[in-house]
Amino acid sequence: MAQLTTLRSRVVVVPANDIDTDQIIPARFLKTTDKAGLGASLFADWRYAADGTPKADFPLNAPRAPGAQVLLAGENFGCGSSREHAPWALTGFGFRGVVSTSFADIFQNNALKNGLLPVAIDAASHAALLEQLAKAPDAEVSIDLASQTLTLPDGRKASFPVDAFAKTCLLEGVDELGYIQRFAGQIAEHERCVEGQR
């Protein structure tokens, strides 16, 4: 998993509330167990016309979208099914953080395990960020995971919660298995001791 400590980026705004995982990555793309290429299917039903041509008015198709690492969405992002493909598609597009006022629990856990940071901020800060980006679409935000702080384009700061273990994994760039493997020596020693007591 790629390390995440700080992030400064432009923002793609998809302000709808209750964006469910079937909109993030429609079910027809769930046949694969490979993450490669899923970014192209992110928000497929909103992003492409029936003939597969990109819809010019959808935010991910805007010229400023490629290279942006932060998505700003409405409240209750990631509701619906538990598909892990949703964070895979988001990271496949290039996002490392999603900003909202709230996240569905299962999506939030899947995101953290796949190197995607869910940044839940208060409603006032969220509204201010939407307003600032409407006036200056190319403005950047900064995310500092260590201090759990999002800095808006005008310098205003908003704090966000994050699970302590997931935070450690993101800061160190390891997944759960990678974290456990760091203790391989202690685990082997414990197993030897247990075996010796039999």
C-alpha positions as CSV (number, residue, x, y, z in Angstrom):
1,M,0.0,0.0,0.0
2,A,1.3,3.4,-0.9
3,Q,2.3,5.6,2.0
4,L,0.1,8.6,2.8
5,T,1.4,11.4,5.1
6,T,0.5,14.7,3.5
7,L,-1.4,15.6,0.3
8,R,-1.8,18.8,-1.6
9,S,-4.1,18.6,-4.6
10,R,-6.7,20.1,-6.8
11,V,-10.2,18.8,-6.1
12,V,-12.9,17.1,-8.3
13,V,-16.3,18.0,-7.0
14,V,-19.2,15.5,-7.3
15,P,-21.5,17.1,-4.7
16,A,-24.4,14.6,-4.7
17,N,-25.5,13.1,-1.4
18,D,-25.9,9.4,-0.8
19,I,-23.6,8.3,-3.6
20,D,-23.8,4.5,-3.3
21,T,-21.2,2.0,-4.3
22,D,-23.2,1.0,-7.4
23,Q,-22.8,4.5,-8.7
24,I,-19.1,4.5,-7.8
25,I,-18.5,1.3,-9.7
26,P,-21.5,-0.4,-11.3
27,A,-22.1,-4.1,-10.7
28,R,-21.2,-5.2,-14.2
29,F,-17.6,-4.3,-13.5
30,L,-17.4,-6.6,-10.4
31,K,-16.4,-9.7,-12.3
32,T,-12.7,-8.9,-12.0
33,T,-10.5,-9.6,-9.0
34,D,-7.8,-7.4,-10.5
35,K,-7.6,-3.7,-9.6
36,A,-6.0,-2.7,-12.8
37,G,-8.1,-0.6,-15.1
38,L,-11.0,0.0,-12.7
39,G,-10.3,3.7,-12.7
40,A,-11.7,3.9,-16.2
41,S,-15.0,2.6,-14.9
42,L,-15.3,4.9,-12.0
43,F,-18.8,6.5,-12.0
44,A,-19.3,4.8,-15.4
45,D,-23.1,5.4,-15.6
46,W,-22.7,9.1,-14.8
47,R,-19.5,9.6,-16.7
48,Y,-20.3,8.0,-20.1
49,A,-23.2,8.1,-22.6
50,A,-24.8,4.9,-23.7
51,D,-22.4,4.7,-26.6
52,G,-19.4,5.0,-24.3
53,T,-18.5,8.6,-25.2
54,P,-17.6,10.8,-22.2
55,K,-20.2,13.2,-21.0
56,A,-18.6,16.7,-21.3
57,D,-20.5,18.0,-18.2
58,F,-19.4,15.3,-15.8
59,P,-16.7,16.5,-13.4
60,L,-14.3,13.5,-14.0
61,N,-14.3,14.4,-17.7
62,A,-13.2,18.0,-17.1
63,P,-9.7,19.0,-18.3
64,R,-8.7,19.7,-14.7
65,A,-9.7,16.3,-13.4
66,P,-6.7,14.2,-14.4
67,G,-4.0,14.5,-11.7
68,A,-6.4,15.5,-9.0
69,Q,-6.0,13.3,-5.9
70,V,-9.0,14.6,-3.8
71,L,-12.7,14.0,-4.5
72,L,-15.3,16.2,-2.7
73,A,-18.7,14.5,-2.4
74,G,-21.9,15.1,-0.5
75,E,-22.9,13.4,2.7
76,N,-23.2,9.7,3.3
77,F,-20.7,8.8,0.6
78,G,-20.2,5.1,-0.2
79,C,-23.6,3.8,1.1
80,G,-25.0,0.6,-0.4
81,S,-23.2,-2.7,-0.9
82,S,-19.9,-3.6,0.6
83,R,-17.9,-4.0,-2.7
84,E,-14.2,-3.4,-2.3
85,H,-14.1,-2.5,-5.9
86,A,-15.4,1.0,-5.0
87,P,-12.2,2.2,-3.3
88,W,-10.2,0.2,-6.0
89,A,-11.9,2.3,-8.7
90,L,-11.3,5.6,-6.8
91,T,-7.6,4.9,-6.3
92,G,-7.4,3.6,-9.8
93,F,-8.5,7.0,-11.1
94,G,-5.8,8.6,-8.9
95,F,-7.7,9.7,-5.8
96,R,-6.0,9.3,-2.4
97,G,-8.6,11.1,-0.4
98,V,-12.4,11.6,-0.4
99,V,-13.9,14.6,1.5
100,S,-17.5,14.4,2.8
101,T,-19.5,15.1,5.9
102,S,-20.1,11.3,6.5
103,F,-19.2,7.9,5.1
104,A,-20.9,4.5,5.1
105,D,-19.1,2.4,7.7
106,I,-18.2,-0.5,5.4
107,F,-17.0,1.8,2.6
108,Q,-14.9,3.7,5.1
109,N,-13.2,0.5,6.4
110,N,-12.6,-0.8,2.8
111,A,-11.2,2.6,1.8
112,L,-8.7,2.7,4.7
113,K,-7.5,-0.9,3.9
114,N,-6.9,0.1,0.3
115,G,-4.9,3.3,0.8
116,L,-7.8,5.7,0.3
117,L,-8.4,8.3,3.1
118,P,-12.0,9.2,4.0
119,V,-12.0,12.7,5.3
120,A,-15.2,13.5,7.2
121,I,-15.4,17.2,8.0
122,D,-18.1,19.3,9.7
123,A,-21.0,20.7,7.6
124,A,-19.9,24.3,7.8
125,S,-16.4,23.5,6.6
126,H,-17.8,21.3,3.8
127,A,-20.1,24.1,2.7
128,A,-17.3,26.6,2.7
129,L,-15.1,24.3,0.7
130,L,-17.9,23.9,-1.9
131,E,-18.3,27.6,-2.1
132,Q,-14.5,28.3,-2.5
133,L,-14.1,25.7,-5.2
134,A,-17.1,27.1,-7.1
135,K,-15.3,30.4,-7.2
136,A,-11.8,28.9,-7.9
137,P,-12.1,25.4,-9.4
138,D,-8.4,25.0,-9.7
139,A,-7.7,25.8,-6.0
140,E,-6.0,23.2,-3.9
141,V,-6.6,21.7,-0.5
142,S,-4.0,20.2,1.8
143,I,-4.5,17.1,4.0
144,D,-2.2,16.3,6.8
145,L,-2.9,12.8,8.1
146,A,-0.6,13.1,11.2
147,S,-2.5,16.0,12.5
148,Q,-5.8,14.8,11.0
149,T,-6.3,18.3,9.4
150,L,-7.8,19.4,6.1
151,T,-6.7,22.9,5.0
152,L,-9.2,24.7,2.7
153,P,-8.0,27.0,-0.1
154,D,-8.6,30.1,2.1
155,G,-6.4,28.6,4.9
156,R,-9.3,27.6,7.1
157,K,-8.6,24.3,8.8
158,A,-11.0,21.4,9.6
159,S,-10.2,18.3,11.6
160,F,-11.3,14.8,10.8
161,P,-11.4,11.5,12.6
162,V,-9.5,8.4,11.6
163,D,-9.1,5.0,13.1
164,A,-5.7,4.9,15.0
165,F,-4.6,1.5,13.5
166,A,-5.6,2.5,10.0
167,K,-3.8,5.8,10.4
168,T,-0.6,4.0,11.4
169,C,-0.8,1.7,8.4
170,L,-1.3,4.7,6.0
171,L,1.5,6.7,7.5
172,E,3.8,3.8,7.2
173,G,2.6,2.5,3.9
174,V,1.7,-1.0,5.0
175,D,-1.5,-3.0,4.9
176,E,-2.7,-5.2,7.7
177,L,-0.7,-8.2,6.6
178,G,2.4,-6.0,6.1
179,Y,2.0,-4.7,9.6
180,I,1.8,-8.2,11.1
181,Q,4.7,-9.4,9.1
182,R,6.9,-6.9,10.9
183,F,6.5,-9.1,14.0
184,A,7.5,-12.3,12.2
185,G,10.4,-12.8,14.5
186,Q,8.4,-12.4,17.7
187,I,5.6,-14.7,16.3
188,A,8.1,-17.4,15.4
189,E,9.7,-17.1,18.9
190,H,6.3,-17.4,20.5
191,E,5.5,-20.5,18.4
192,R,8.8,-22.1,19.5
193,C,8.0,-21.4,23.1
194,V,4.5,-22.9,22.8
195,E,5.8,-25.9,21.0
196,G,8.4,-26.4,23.7
197,Q,5.8,-26.5,26.4
198,R,3.9,-29.4,24.8
